[in-house]
Amino acid sequence: MLPASMADSPVGNIAISTGSSPGVSVTLPHGDQLNFSYSYLLVYANVETSTIFGDFEHTVLFGADLRDVGWNISTKGDTTYFNASFPLVPTTLRPIGFDENLTNLTVPHNLPGFNITPEASLSAQISIDKNVSAALHAYNVTNSANAANFSNLTVSTLRIDNYITISKIPLTNIIPYNIVLLQSLNATINGNSSSFIGFNANSMDFDHSQFNGFAISPSDIIGHSRGLLWWLPNYTSNGQVYPLHYSFVKTQDALYLAFQFHGVSSGTMIVQDPYLSIVNETISGIKIINQQIHLAFEILVHNIELVTAGSVIGILFVGVAYTSYRTKRF
């Protein structure tokens, strides 16, 4: 969970902050809070080998904990930028509980030829989006009667841009790799953990009319939602559009999402853009505060104040010494 913002919001007592790794925290009136954060980037491949004992399939898995990566963080206007390049190391991470799309993420086996450490880059951009669809009609994926219309999204939506590049990976000429980006969503509404309701949605004023997402609600009713996490059902890989597959697991306190990108090789660049909308609130006039930059600025100001105070004290001592010197000399 990201720390709450230290800044007071100019509109409706809403605060938006980012932390030391990609993610965003939104604090709403009455203490409600929504948090969206990144967990892992995984690259895996299923490798079939034939031996005299039969055919075997191995899952080779590499990954990086995105919370431990050293991020280069910057801000420009209402956008916070996270950029990092990092190695992907062999891992036994298993997202237990995800659906059948991820059941092949088993313990990896070290195979001959995998002595090259894969490398990846990830750029995440978090901004207030004023060009998003103005309204959505969202309905429960298992019960279309549980539906609601959401409006004024152009003043209440954050855009989260993901740019993933696999700069180096072994044996891509013979092995197809896949990427999994693991993210988490949690929220506190009215002092309790929220419900997450999977939905499909459509919009009449967007280039692509169909969306997938989860409603963040204090109950199982979409119409009671305080937030929406939603995305287009596709992504781009090296400029080509592909269907986006996702898996999820709900826990008592959070929703864990796995976005899957297929057929990755060295030099592949993937782009995917989810949205986080705050229902019935206006955030378009609010500045996103990054905790790391804010803290560094406070330390700088504090040190300047100390230096300035020290200079004044030094001048006073010099003045006293000079006065004493003149008194004794004259």
C-alpha positions in Angstrom: 0.0 0.0 0.0 1.3 3.5 -0.9 1.5 6.1 1.8 -1.2 8.7 2.0 -0.5 12.1 0.5 0.9 14.8 2.8 -0.7 17.5 0.6 -4.1 19.1 1.0 -6.2 19.0 -2.1 -7.7 22.1 -3.5 -10.9 20.4 -4.5 -13.2 18.4 -2.1 -10.4 17.4 0.3 -9.1 14.8 -2.2 -5.4 13.9 -2.2 -3.5 12.0 -4.9 0.0 10.7 -4.3 2.6 8.3 -5.8 5.5 6.6 -4.0 8.9 5.1 -4.5 7.6 2.6 -7.1 4.8 2.7 -9.7 1.4 3.1 -8.2 -1.1 5.7 -7.0 -3.0 6.3 -3.8 -6.2 8.4 -3.7 -7.5 9.7 -0.4 -11.2 10.7 -0.5 -13.4 12.7 1.9 -14.4 10.9 5.1 -11.1 8.8 5.0 -12.0 6.5 2.0 -8.8 5.4 0.2 -8.0 3.6 -3.1 -4.6 2.2 -3.8 -3.3 0.8 -7.1 0.3 -0.6 -7.1 2.7 -2.7 -9.2 4.1 -6.0 -7.8 6.0 -8.1 -10.3 7.1 -8.4 -13.9 7.4 -12.0 -15.0 8.7 -13.5 -18.2 8.1 -17.2 -18.8 8.3 -19.8 -21.5 7.1 -23.4 -21.9 9.8 -25.5 -23.3 9.2 -29.0 -24.6 12.1 -31.5 -24.5 12.3 -35.0 -25.9 14.3 -37.8 -24.3 14.5 -41.5 -24.4 12.1 -41.5 -21.5 9.5 -39.5 -23.2 8.5 -35.9 -23.9 8.6 -33.3 -21.1 7.4 -29.7 -20.7 9.4 -27.3 -18.6 8.3 -23.8 -17.5 11.3 -21.4 -17.4 10.5 -18.4 -15.4 12.3 -15.1 -14.8 11.1 -12.1 -12.9 11.7 -8.9 -10.9 10.0 -7.5 -7.8 9.0 -4.0 -9.0 8.9 -2.7 -5.5 12.6 -3.3 -5.1 13.7 -1.8 -8.4 15.6 1.5 -8.3 13.2 3.9 -10.1 14.0 7.2 -11.7 11.1 9.4 -10.7 10.2 12.7 -12.2 7.2 15.0 -12.6 6.1 17.3 -15.4 2.8 19.1 -15.3 0.2 16.7 -13.9 2.2 13.5 -14.9 4.5 11.4 -12.7 7.0 9.4 -14.6 8.6 6.1 -13.4 11.5 4.7 -15.5 13.8 1.8 -14.8 15.8 -0.9 -16.5 16.5 -4.1 -14.6 17.6 -7.7 -14.9 15.1 -10.6 -14.7 16.4 -13.3 -12.5 15.2 -17.0 -12.2 12.3 -17.1 -9.8 10.0 -19.7 -8.3 7.1 -17.2 -7.8 3.8 -18.8 -8.4 0.6 -16.7 -8.5 -1.4 -19.3 -6.7 -5.1 -18.8 -7.1 -5.2 -17.4 -10.6 -7.4 -19.0 -13.2 -6.4 -21.5 -15.9 -4.6 -18.9 -17.9 -1.8 -19.0 -15.4 -1.7 -22.6 -14.2 1.4 -23.2 -16.3 3.4 -20.9 -14.1 5.1 -23.7 -12.2 8.5 -24.0 -10.6 11.1 -23.3 -13.3 13.8 -25.7 -14.4 17.3 -24.5 -15.3 17.9 -25.7 -18.9 21.1 -25.7 -20.9 21.6 -22.4 -22.8 19.8 -20.2 -20.2 23.0 -18.6 -18.9 22.0 -15.2 -20.2 20.2 -12.9 -17.8 17.2 -11.3 -19.4 16.8 -7.6 -19.1 13.7 -5.5 -19.2 12.7 -1.8 -19.0 9.4 -0.5 -17.7 8.1 3.1 -17.9 4.9 3.9 -16.0 3.2 7.2 -16.4 0.4 8.4 -14.1 -1.6 11.4 -15.1 -5.0 13.0 -14.8 -6.8 12.2 -18.1 -9.2 14.8 -19.5 -9.7 13.1 -22.8 -11.2 9.8 -21.6 -14.7 8.7 -22.3 -17.2 11.0 -20.6 -19.5 8.1 -19.6 -19.6 4.3 -19.2 -22.4 1.8 -18.9 -21.0 -1.0 -16.7 -22.7 -4.3 -16.0 -21.6 -7.2 -13.8 -20.0 -10.0 -15.9 -22.2 -12.6 -14.2 -25.4 -10.6 -13.7 -26.2 -8.0 -16.4 -29.0 -6.7 -14.2 -26.4 -5.4 -11.7 -25.5 -2.4 -13.8 -25.0 1.3 -13.6 -24.2 4.4 -15.7 -21.2 6.5 -14.7 -20.8 10.0 -16.0 -18.4 13.0 -15.7 -15.4 10.7 -16.1 -13.4 13.4 -17.9 -13.0 15.2 -14.5 -12.5 12.2 -12.4 -10.1 9.8 -14.1 -6.4 8.9 -13.8 -4.6 7.3 -16.7 -1.9 4.8 -16.0 0.4 4.1 -19.1 2.5 1.0 -19.1 5.5 0.8 -21.5 7.3 -2.6 -21.2 10.4 -3.4 -23.3 12.3 -6.7 -23.2 15.8 -5.6 -24.2 17.5 -9.0 -24.0 16.3 -12.5 -23.6 17.9 -15.8 -24.6 16.9 -18.2 -27.4 14.1 -16.1 -28.6 14.5 -17.5 -32.1 13.3 -20.9 -30.9 11.3 -20.2 -27.7 8.2 -18.1 -27.5 8.1 -16.1 -24.3 5.2 -14.5 -22.5 5.0 -11.5 -20.1 2.9 -11.2 -17.0 2.5 -7.8 -15.2 1.2 -8.3 -11.7 -0.6 -5.4 -10.1 -2.8 -5.0 -7.0 -5.8 -2.9 -6.1 -7.1 -2.3 -2.6 -9.5 0.1 -1.0 -11.0 1.2 2.3 -14.6 2.5 2.1 -16.5 3.6 5.2 -13.8 2.0 7.3 -14.1 -1.4 5.7 -12.4 -3.3 2.9 -14.2 -2.9 -0.3 -15.8 -5.3 -2.7 -14.4 -5.7 -6.3 -17.0 -6.4 -8.9 -15.9 -7.6 -12.3 -17.7 -5.7 -15.2 -17.9 -5.2 -18.9 -18.7 -1.8 -20.1 -19.5 0.2 -23.2 -19.3 3.8 -24.2 -20.8 5.8 -27.1 -18.2 8.5 -27.2 -14.9 6.5 -27.3 -12.9 5.2 -30.2 -13.3 1.7 -28.8 -16.6 1.0 -27.2 -15.9 -2.1 -25.1 -14.0 -2.2 -21.9 -13.2 -4.6 -19.0 -12.7 -3.7 -15.4 -13.5 -3.9 -11.7 -15.8 -1.7 -9.7 -14.7 -0.7 -6.2 -17.8 -0.7 -4.0 -18.8 -1.0 -0.3 -21.3 -3.6 -1.4 -21.9 -6.1 -4.3 -23.9 -3.4 -6.2 -22.1 -1.6 -9.0 -24.2 1.5 -8.6 -22.7 2.0 -5.1 -19.1 2.1 -6.5 -16.6 4.7 -5.3 -14.1 3.9 -8.0 -13.5 2.0 -11.3 -10.4 0.3 -12.6 -11.0 -0.3 -16.4 -9.1 -0.9 -19.6 -9.4 -1.6 -23.3 -9.5 -5.4 -24.1 -6.4 -5.1 -26.2 -2.7 -3.9 -26.1 -0.1 -3.1 -28.7 3.2 -5.0 -29.2 5.7 -3.3 -31.6 2.8 -1.3 -33.0 0.5 -4.2 -33.6 -2.8 -4.7 -31.8 -3.5 -7.9 -29.8 -6.2 -9.1 -27.5 -5.4 -8.6 -23.8 -5.8 -11.6 -21.5 -6.1 -11.0 -17.8 -6.5 -13.2 -14.7 -7.2 -12.2 -11.1 -7.6 -13.4 -7.6 -9.6 -11.7 -4.8 -8.5 -11.8 -1.2 -10.1 -10.4 1.8 -8.3 -7.1 1.5 -7.2 -6.8 -2.1 -7.6 -7.7 -5.8 -4.6 -9.0 -7.6 -4.5 -8.7 -11.4 -2.3 -10.4 -13.9 -2.2 -8.8 -17.4 -0.7 -11.2 -19.9 1.2 -10.3 -23.1 2.1 -13.1 -25.5 4.9 -13.9 -28.1 7.7 -11.8 -26.7 11.2 -11.6 -28.1 14.2 -9.4 -27.6 13.3 -5.8 -28.6 9.6 -6.2 -28.0 7.8 -3.1 -26.8 4.4 -3.4 -25.2 1.9 -0.6 -24.5 -1.2 -0.9 -22.3 -3.2 1.9 -20.6 -5.7 1.2 -17.8 -7.8 3.9 -16.1 -8.7 4.6 -12.5 -11.9 6.7 -12.1 -13.1 8.2 -8.9 -16.9 8.1 -9.0 -18.8 11.4 -8.3 -15.6 13.4 -7.5 -13.6 16.0 -9.4 -9.9 15.5 -9.5 -9.0 17.6 -12.7 -7.8 20.5 -10.6 -5.7 18.5 -8.2 -1.9 18.1 -8.4 -0.5 14.6 -8.0 2.2 14.7 -5.2 5.1 12.2 -5.4 6.2 11.3 -1.9 9.9 10.8 -2.8 10.2 14.1 -4.6 8.2 15.9 -2.0 10.4 14.5 0.8 13.6 15.4 -1.1 12.3 19.0 -1.5 11.4 19.3 2.2 14.9 18.1 3.1 16.4 20.6 0.7 14.4 23.5 2.1 15.2 22.4 5.7 19.0 22.3 4.8 18.7 25.7 3.1 17.1 27.1 6.3 19.8 25.6 8.4 22.5 27.0 6.1 20.8 30.4 6.1 20.5 30.4 9.9 24.1 29.4 10.2 25.2 32.2 7.9 23.3 34.7 9.9 24.8 33.4 13.2 28.2 33.4 11.5 27.7 37.1 10.5 26.7 37.9 14.0 29.8 36.3 15.4 32.0 38.1 12.9 30.2 41.4 13.7 30.8 40.8 17.5 34.5 40.0 16.9 35.0 43.0 14.6 33.3 45.3 17.2 35.5 43.9 19.9 38.6 44.4 17.8 37.7 48.0 17.0 37.0 48.6 20.7 40.4 47.3 21.8 42.3 48.9 18.9 40.7 52.4 19.2 
